Structures are given as structure tokens and as C-alpha cells.
Amino acid sequence: MAKKRKDTFVFRIAWQEVLRDYPAEVRLEVYDAMIEYVASGTLPKLKPLANMAFSFIKRDIDADEARYAETVAKRAEAGRKGMK
């Protein structure tokens, strides 16, 4: 079973600006893939053009997730120190 991830994510306007020139069916495939990836942590099977676009977006999502996890860990540690 895939790891449960956050139920929200940052949508960057730059993604929409880049995807604007793609055909509508590719944009929808990428948007659906973004939501699936954030919600479940699994990479959906994509057509080549959508896969190319999603690969750049995935890096941003992963970096955001790493920053979020780091923030959660720091806050948990601060909470533990405050309880002492």
C-alpha cells in the first residue's frame, strides 16, 4: 500500500503557465496525476507528453514535501523540548 501523504499541496502558477500551451487532454492528465501523486504517493501511468510535463512538476512537489516534513520534525522537537 502506498504511503499516505498530505491532503493539500501548493499549486504553482508557473505550472499553469507552462501547461497552457499543451492540448486540453494532456493538461487534464497532468492535473489528475498531480492530485493522485499528492494524495496517494503513487506515480500514475502517463502518456509520453504528459509524463514529460509531470516530471518537472514532480520535482517541485517532492521538494515541497521534504520541506514540510523537515518543518514538522523541527516543530515536534521544539514541542518535546518545551515539555521538559
Sequence and secondary structure as in RCSB ss.txt:
>XXXX:A:sequence
MAKKRKDTFVFRIAWQEVLRDYPAEVRLEVYDAMIEYVASGTLPKLKPLANMAFSFIKRDIDADEARYAETVAKR
AEAGRKGMK
>XXXX:A:secstr
      S     HHHHHHHTTS HHHHHHHHHHHHHHHHH       HHHHHHHHHHHHHHHHHHHHHHHHHHHH
HHHHHHHH 
